[in-house]
Structures are given as structure tokens and as C-alpha cells.
């Protein structure tokens, strides 16, 4: 992973082949003391675990895509878990390949294939997620 601050709180991040996507973004946030941010990116990934939330069952249904996916749009945010102050990366993805067509959903994890280019905008405040008892989902505490 390489990155450069291009303006106060704005970063260009390049993940390289083999980098784990969510882990790398989490490490970046920890290294740069980012406690609230939005990001977007493009590139290619493999071994991607992508899922969709089943509200009735209150759980994600995920599938792993072993072959390379071309990332048309990666977007997400960074916040802190209210009960532990741990960094939480929440990312969604729209990607495609020849076998599966277009894949959309929550990105649990993936390895970079060639590169993943990310623009990240950090904020100068702390954003927290807390557990919502009704949905059993961690939502922003605003």
C-alpha cells in the first residue's frame, strides 16, 4: 500500500497485488488516525467475499468469488465502534467478470489483483457506530 495526502484530509491510496482490501484500509486509518471518512475506488480484486443483508433473517448471505472481478465502483466509510473504539470499515462494491456478470453488495474482504486506486476524504471529528436493538445492525450515532 502506498498513499499520499493531496490536500488536508484528502488522500490517494494505491493498494497493490495481494493486499487485503478491508485490512489495508483499516491499517491506513489506524496509521493516519482517521476516525471518520468516506472513500471510493476502482481496480481489480480476487477471492472476494461479497454479501447482501437479509433483513428478515438479520444476517448477511455472502458468496466468495475466486476469479478476478473488475471493480467499477467501491464506496464506503470509516467510523469507530462505539463500544470498543475500534476502526470499522463499511464498504460496498459493484464489480463484474465474464462468469458471474455484475456483482453488487457488502464487501467483507478481497485481495487486490494488479491494483486498487482509492480516493479517501477524512473528516476532523469522530464518527461512531452503535448497535441498533431493532435491526441488530451497527448504525451511525449522529
LINDA-V22435 format. One record per residue. N is the residue number from 1. RES is the residue in one small letter. PHI is phi in degrees with one decimal (* if undefined). Layout:
n->N res->RES phi->PHI
n->N res->RES phi->PHI
This chain:
n->1 res->x phi->*
n->2 res->x phi->-128.0
n->3 res->x phi->-151.6
n->4 res->x phi->-143.4
n->5 res->x phi->-80.7
n->6 res->x phi->-97.4
n->7 res->x phi->-163.3
n->8 res->x phi->-51.7
n->9 res->x phi->78.8
n->10 res->x phi->-118.8
n->11 res->x phi->-129.2
n->12 res->x phi->-105.6
n->13 res->x phi->-124.2
n->14 res->x phi->-117.0
n->15 res->x phi->-94.4
n->16 res->x phi->-108.8
n->17 res->x phi->-46.9
n->18 res->x phi->92.6
n->19 res->x phi->-64.0
n->20 res->x phi->-85.6
n->21 res->x phi->-64.7
n->22 res->x phi->-65.0
n->23 res->x phi->-62.1
n->24 res->x phi->-68.3
n->25 res->x phi->-65.9
n->26 res->x phi->-62.2
n->27 res->x phi->-62.3
n->28 res->x phi->-58.9
n->29 res->x phi->-60.1
n->30 res->x phi->-64.5
n->31 res->x phi->-63.1
n->32 res->x phi->-97.7
n->33 res->x phi->56.9
n->34 res->x phi->-88.7
n->35 res->x phi->-116.8
n->36 res->x phi->-163.0
n->37 res->x phi->-165.9
n->38 res->x phi->-122.5
n->39 res->x phi->-146.2
n->40 res->x phi->-145.3
n->41 res->x phi->-162.8
n->42 res->x phi->-140.3
n->43 res->x phi->152.1
n->44 res->x phi->-138.7
n->45 res->x phi->-138.0
n->46 res->x phi->-133.9
n->47 res->x phi->48.0
n->48 res->x phi->-89.0
n->49 res->x phi->-100.0
n->50 res->x phi->-128.3
n->51 res->x phi->-142.4
n->52 res->x phi->-127.3
n->53 res->x phi->-82.7
n->54 res->x phi->-98.4
n->55 res->x phi->-63.7
n->56 res->x phi->-64.7
n->57 res->x phi->-86.8
n->58 res->x phi->55.9
n->59 res->x phi->-156.8
n->60 res->x phi->-84.6
n->61 res->x phi->-112.2
n->62 res->x phi->-113.6
n->63 res->x phi->-135.0
n->64 res->x phi->-100.9
n->65 res->x phi->-110.2
n->66 res->x phi->-72.9
n->67 res->x phi->-74.3
n->68 res->x phi->-63.0
n->69 res->x phi->-112.5
n->70 res->x phi->-85.1
n->71 res->x phi->-82.6
n->72 res->x phi->-83.5
n->73 res->x phi->-160.5
n->74 res->x phi->-114.0
n->75 res->x phi->-140.2
n->76 res->x phi->-177.8
n->77 res->x phi->-145.2
n->78 res->x phi->-122.5
n->79 res->x phi->-146.9
n->80 res->x phi->-107.0
n->81 res->x phi->-76.3
n->82 res->x phi->-59.0
n->83 res->x phi->-80.1
n->84 res->x phi->-129.7
n->85 res->x phi->63.2
n->86 res->x phi->-75.9
n->87 res->x phi->-69.3
n->88 res->x phi->-124.8
n->89 res->x phi->-99.2
n->90 res->x phi->-116.0
n->91 res->x phi->-130.6
n->92 res->x phi->-122.9
n->93 res->x phi->-142.9
n->94 res->x phi->-124.8
n->95 res->x phi->-145.7
n->96 res->x phi->-147.7
n->97 res->x phi->-151.1
n->98 res->x phi->-67.5
n->99 res->x phi->-81.2
n->100 res->x phi->-102.8
n->101 res->x phi->70.9
n->102 res->x phi->-93.0
n->103 res->x phi->-118.9
n->104 res->x phi->-134.1
n->105 res->x phi->162.1
n->106 res->x phi->-75.2
n->107 res->x phi->-93.3
n->108 res->x phi->-84.6
n->109 res->x phi->178.7
n->110 res->x phi->-171.3
n->111 res->x phi->-104.7
n->112 res->x phi->-74.2
n->113 res->x phi->-115.6
n->114 res->x phi->79.6
n->115 res->x phi->-161.1
n->116 res->x phi->-137.6
n->117 res->x phi->-106.2
n->118 res->x phi->-124.9
n->119 res->x phi->-105.8
n->120 res->x phi->-127.0
n->121 res->x phi->-114.1
n->122 res->x phi->-89.9
n->123 res->x phi->-109.5
n->124 res->x phi->-96.1
n->125 res->x phi->-144.5
n->126 res->x phi->-98.9
n->127 res->x phi->-113.2
n->128 res->x phi->-115.1
n->129 res->x phi->-111.9
n->130 res->x phi->-131.9
n->131 res->x phi->-72.9
n->132 res->x phi->-92.6
n->133 res->x phi->-61.6
n->134 res->x phi->-69.9
n->135 res->x phi->-101.0
n->136 res->x phi->57.5
n->137 res->x phi->-123.7
n->138 res->x phi->-81.1
n->139 res->x phi->-117.4
n->140 res->x phi->-61.0
n->141 res->x phi->-100.3
n->142 res->x phi->-105.9
